[in-house]
């Protein structure tokens, strides 16, 4: 996910995206716990996407 794409989204869309990413993160953690996840790099990608969304949210809040 690119930061440019996130900046084009509204606050409500960013909140939905964050919720979706957190659900994905939870699912990946459960797969790790049950030893079903083979590609563990997905966890890092989701964490970075969450950080991007939160950063864009903070930027938009500071601009207001």
N, C-alpha and C positions, 0 to 999 in steps of 0.2 A: 504494500500500500504506500502510495506516495503522499508526501505532505501537501503538495499542490492540490491533489484531489480532495484531501481533507479540508483544506482552507475554503474550497468552493461549497462545502456543505453547510447547512444551517446548524444552529445550536441543538435543535431537536434531533436532527439526523446524526450529529456527533454523539449525542447521548445514547441513541439506539445502537450505533456502531460500537461504542464502548461496552454496552451491555452484551452485545453479541460476542465481542472478543473475550470478555470475562467468562462467558459460558464455554467458549472454545477452550480457554485456558483450564477451566475446571475439568472439562472432558479429557484433555490431554493429561492432566495430573492423575485422573482416575485410571487412564490407560497405563501410565507408568507404574502406578501402585499395583495393578493387576498383571503387569509384565506383558501387556499387549501392544505397546508402542514400540515400533522398530526404528522410526526416524525421530530421534530425540531432539534434533535441531528445530523442529516445529515449535517447541516450547519457547525457545529464544526468540523466534520470529514473532510469535504472538505477544510476548512480553514487550518487544520493541514497538509493535503496532499499538499496544495499549499506551505506551509512553508517548508515542506520536500524537495520539488522539487527545490525551490529557494536556500535552503541551499546546496544541492548537486551541483547546478550550480555554486555557489560561491566557493565551495571547488575545483571544477574542474578548475575554472578560476584562482584560487590562485596557483594551482599546475603547471600551464603552465608557 
